[in-house]
Amino acid sequence: MANELNKPIAPSSFYLEISGVADGEKSVFKSVNIPDYSPKVQGGQQAVGTTKGGKTIWQVNSAGFEGLFSFDCICIASGDGDSTSLNMYKWFEQCLPSSSGGKGKWADNQKEGSITAYNTDGEEVAKWQFSEAWPSKYKCADLDVTADSYIEETYTITCEKFNRTK
């Protein structure tokens, strides 16, 4: 047990890859969160029998997960033509319905990717993979002449599959 914390996972050492959008050395994100897992449970409110001493037996079955998975990732806004910021916005625009000013090609632009966490030595120690993902929300930080930081862009990524693989 004492060895468990010799090389802890640092929350600042991670890599978010989205196939064809943000991959390689140019994939730069400030933060990303891991979605909550909410399993669906069936039969939990119904007793199926009773045993000696009046102990009630409940049948509980797992039925997958509640709906879709979503996570937020934040990048710094950049005007560089091949920046994470610009590539993420182009992807968002492709998935946005044409009635909202987008290209309306959501089904053709679902991606797969991964979030990788590293220990203090830079070794991969945890990995989450996702697929059938698309950007479902975009938010740009407010512009403010008194601000003392860079403009951040937040994207909510929604996906149908999300699993920890390492």
Summary of the structure (lengths in Angstrom):
residues: 166
radius of gyration: 20.9
end to end distance: 19.5
largest distance: 72.5
contacts: 413
relative contact order: 0.22
helix: 17%
strand: 46%
